[in-house]
């Protein structure tokens, strides 16, 4: 269970503040949907399109997306990275260390 949460603050007299990784995955999905030329992949049986990893208080995010056919792939990936960073920082206060956006196909 401890690996399912990202700890925001160490234990204080009032307790510990932590966020479930599924919340971070939801924020990433929302961020991808906000970009016009990007499409999030549906959740499949044996693969997850969004991966959240934490180690030593470092947050790493990996997102697999599809890009609309004809759109600039590099610019779309950069927009997705920036939107994920902004939304994670704004909604949780966590600064992601690494955000990897993998293009796995095109949406026609």
Backbone as numpy.savetxt, mean C-alpha at the origin, in Angstrom:
# Nx Ny Nz CAx CAy CAz Cx Cy Cz
-0.29 -13.43 15.92 -1.09 -12.23 15.92 -0.25 -10.97 15.92
0.91 -11.00 16.54 1.72 -9.80 16.65 2.20 -9.31 15.28
2.33 -10.22 14.31 2.80 -9.81 13.00 1.69 -9.21 12.15
0.44 -9.29 12.59 -0.67 -8.73 11.84 -0.86 -7.25 12.12
-0.06 -6.69 13.00 -0.22 -5.30 13.39 1.07 -4.52 13.18
0.92 -3.23 12.90 2.05 -2.31 12.82 1.95 -1.41 14.04
2.97 -1.43 14.88 2.95 -0.66 16.13 3.31 0.79 15.84
2.43 1.70 16.25 2.66 3.12 16.04 3.42 3.75 17.19
3.14 3.31 18.40 3.86 3.86 19.55 4.16 2.74 20.53
5.28 2.88 21.22 5.66 1.88 22.20 4.68 1.93 23.37
4.78 0.94 24.20 3.89 0.83 25.34 4.05 2.03 26.27
2.92 2.66 26.58 2.89 3.77 27.52 2.00 3.36 28.68
1.72 4.30 29.56 0.85 4.00 30.70 -0.58 3.68 30.25
-0.97 4.17 29.07 -2.32 3.94 28.55 -2.41 2.75 27.61
-1.29 2.19 27.23 -1.29 1.04 26.33 -0.43 1.28 25.11
-0.68 0.50 24.08 0.09 0.56 22.85 -0.86 0.85 21.69
-0.43 1.65 20.75 -1.25 1.95 19.58 -0.69 1.17 18.39
-1.57 0.40 17.75 -1.15 -0.41 16.61 -2.26 -0.40 15.55
-1.87 -0.63 14.31 -2.81 -0.67 13.19 -2.71 -2.04 12.53
-3.86 -2.63 12.24 -3.89 -3.90 11.56 -3.41 -3.72 10.12
-2.70 -4.72 9.60 -2.17 -4.62 8.24 -3.27 -4.57 7.19
-4.44 -5.11 7.48 -5.53 -5.04 6.51 -6.01 -3.60 6.33
-5.87 -2.77 7.36 -6.20 -1.36 7.23 -5.25 -0.69 6.24
-3.97 -1.00 6.35 -2.99 -0.45 5.42 -3.25 -0.94 3.99
-3.63 -2.21 3.85 -3.96 -2.74 2.52 -5.16 -1.99 1.93
-6.14 -1.68 2.76 -7.31 -0.93 2.29 -6.93 0.47 1.84
-6.03 1.10 2.58 -5.57 2.45 2.19 -4.84 2.39 0.86
-4.05 1.35 0.64 -3.34 1.19 -0.63 -4.34 0.98 -1.78
-5.36 0.15 -1.55 -6.39 -0.07 -2.57 -7.10 1.23 -2.93
-7.46 2.01 -1.94 -8.11 3.29 -2.17 -7.20 4.22 -2.97
-5.91 4.21 -2.63 -4.95 5.06 -3.33 -4.85 4.70 -4.80
-4.85 3.40 -5.09 -4.75 2.95 -6.48 -6.00 3.36 -7.26
-7.16 3.24 -6.63 -8.41 3.59 -7.31 -8.51 5.08 -7.60
-7.80 5.91 -6.85 -7.83 7.35 -7.06 -7.05 7.79 -8.30
-6.18 6.94 -8.81 -5.38 7.27 -9.99 -6.14 6.80 -11.23
-6.28 7.70 -12.19 -7.13 7.47 -13.35 -6.66 6.30 -14.21
-5.38 6.17 -14.48 -4.87 5.16 -15.40 -4.41 3.87 -14.73
-4.70 3.70 -13.45 -4.28 2.50 -12.74 -5.50 1.70 -12.30
-5.35 0.39 -12.28 -6.42 -0.50 -11.83 -5.83 -1.51 -10.86
-6.49 -1.66 -9.72 -6.04 -2.64 -8.73 -6.44 -4.03 -9.18
-5.63 -5.00 -8.84 -5.94 -6.39 -9.17 -6.91 -6.95 -8.15
-7.81 -7.81 -8.57 -8.72 -8.44 -7.60 -7.98 -9.44 -6.74
-8.51 -9.68 -5.56 -7.92 -10.65 -4.64 -8.12 -12.04 -5.20
-7.04 -12.80 -5.38 -7.11 -14.14 -5.93 -6.93 -15.17 -4.82
-7.15 -16.42 -5.16 -7.11 -17.49 -4.16 -5.73 -17.66 -3.53
-4.68 -17.64 -4.33 -3.36 -17.92 -3.80 -2.37 -16.77 -3.95
-2.85 -15.62 -4.35 -1.95 -14.48 -4.48 -2.63 -13.23 -3.95
-1.84 -12.36 -3.38 -2.35 -11.10 -2.87 -1.73 -9.98 -3.69
-2.55 -9.08 -4.23 -2.00 -8.01 -5.04 -1.27 -6.94 -4.22
-1.51 -6.90 -2.92 -0.86 -5.91 -2.06 -0.19 -6.65 -0.91
1.09 -6.34 -0.70 1.85 -6.96 0.37 2.38 -5.88 1.29
2.15 -6.05 2.59 2.63 -5.13 3.61 3.65 -5.88 4.45
4.86 -5.34 4.55 5.90 -5.97 5.37 6.45 -4.95 6.35
6.69 -5.41 7.56 7.30 -4.55 8.58 8.45 -5.31 9.23
9.52 -4.59 9.45 10.68 -5.14 10.15 11.46 -3.97 10.74
11.74 -4.05 12.01 12.51 -3.00 12.70 11.90 -1.61 12.51
10.57 -1.53 12.68 9.84 -0.27 12.55 9.98 0.36 11.16
10.14 -0.46 10.14 10.22 0.00 8.75 9.06 -0.62 7.99
8.30 0.22 7.29 7.14 -0.24 6.54 7.48 -0.31 5.06
7.33 -1.49 4.48 7.55 -1.71 3.05 6.24 -2.16 2.43
5.90 -1.57 1.30 4.65 -1.86 0.61 4.96 -2.29 -0.81
4.28 -3.34 -1.26 4.40 -3.79 -2.64 3.00 -3.92 -3.21
2.74 -3.27 -4.34 1.42 -3.29 -4.96 1.54 -3.71 -6.41
0.73 -4.68 -6.80 0.65 -5.11 -8.19 -0.56 -4.43 -8.82
-0.35 -3.77 -9.96 -1.43 -3.05 -10.61 -1.48 -3.37 -12.10
-2.59 -2.99 -12.71 -2.70 -2.98 -14.16 -2.77 -1.52 -14.58
-2.20 -1.24 -15.74 -2.21 0.12 -16.28 -3.13 0.13 -17.50
-3.89 1.19 -17.64 -4.78 1.33 -18.79 -3.93 1.38 -20.06
-4.35 0.59 -21.05 -3.60 0.53 -22.31 -3.50 1.91 -22.94
-2.29 2.29 -23.33 -2.04 3.58 -23.96 -1.55 4.64 -22.99
-1.65 4.39 -21.71 -1.20 5.37 -20.71 0.31 5.24 -20.51
0.91 6.31 -20.04 2.34 6.32 -19.74 2.57 5.50 -18.46
3.25 4.37 -18.60 3.43 3.45 -17.48 4.28 4.09 -16.38
5.37 4.72 -16.75 6.27 5.32 -15.76 5.56 6.41 -14.96
4.84 7.28 -15.65 4.13 8.36 -14.96 3.01 7.81 -14.07
2.32 6.78 -14.53 1.24 6.18 -13.74 1.79 5.54 -12.47
2.90 4.82 -12.58 3.51 4.19 -11.40 3.98 5.24 -10.41
4.54 6.33 -10.91 4.99 7.40 -10.03 3.81 8.05 -9.31
2.71 8.25 -10.01 1.51 8.80 -9.37 0.96 7.87 -8.30
0.97 6.57 -8.58 0.49 5.59 -7.60 1.39 5.59 -6.37
2.70 5.60 -6.56 3.63 5.64 -5.43 3.40 6.87 -4.57
3.28 8.02 -5.20 3.08 9.26 -4.45 1.75 9.25 -3.70
0.69 8.75 -4.34 -0.62 8.72 -3.70 -0.63 7.76 -2.51
0.02 6.60 -2.65 0.11 5.66 -1.53 0.86 6.29 -0.38
2.00 6.93 -0.67 2.80 7.57 0.38 1.99 8.64 1.10
1.32 9.51 0.33 0.55 10.60 0.93 -0.59 10.07 1.79
-1.33 9.08 1.28 -2.47 8.57 2.03 -2.06 7.82 3.29
-1.00 7.02 3.21 -0.52 6.31 4.41 -0.05 7.32 5.45
0.70 8.32 5.02 1.20 9.33 5.95 0.05 10.13 6.55
-0.90 10.54 5.74 -2.01 11.36 6.21 -2.94 10.59 7.15
-3.24 9.34 6.81 -4.24 8.58 7.57 -3.67 7.90 8.81
-2.36 7.58 8.80 -1.80 6.85 9.93 -0.64 7.56 10.62
0.03 8.46 9.93 1.21 9.11 10.49 2.49 8.32 10.29
2.40 7.20 9.58 3.57 6.36 9.30 4.18 6.79 7.98
5.51 6.92 7.93 6.21 7.20 6.68 6.71 5.87 6.10
6.13 5.44 4.98 6.60 4.20 4.37 8.05 4.34 3.90
8.83 3.29 4.10 10.23 3.29 3.71 10.37 3.00 2.22
9.67 1.98 1.74 9.79 1.56 0.35 8.40 1.23 -0.19
8.07 1.78 -1.35 6.82 1.48 -2.02 7.16 0.98 -3.42
6.92 -0.30 -3.65 7.19 -0.91 -4.95 5.88 -1.10 -5.68
5.82 -0.59 -6.89 4.63 -0.75 -7.74 5.03 -1.60 -8.92
4.41 -2.77 -9.04 4.70 -3.70 -10.12 3.55 -3.70 -11.11
3.86 -3.48 -12.37 2.84 -3.54 -13.42 2.81 -4.98 -13.92
1.66 -5.63 -13.74 1.53 -7.05 -14.12 0.65 -7.24 -15.34
0.15 -6.16 -15.89 -0.66 -6.29 -17.08 -1.25 -4.95 -17.49
-2.02 -5.01 -18.57 -2.67 -3.81 -19.09 -4.16 -4.02 -19.10
-4.89 -2.96 -18.80 -6.34 -2.98 -18.80 -6.80 -2.35 -20.11
-7.45 -3.14 -20.95 -7.86 -2.65 -22.26 -9.26 -2.10 -22.19
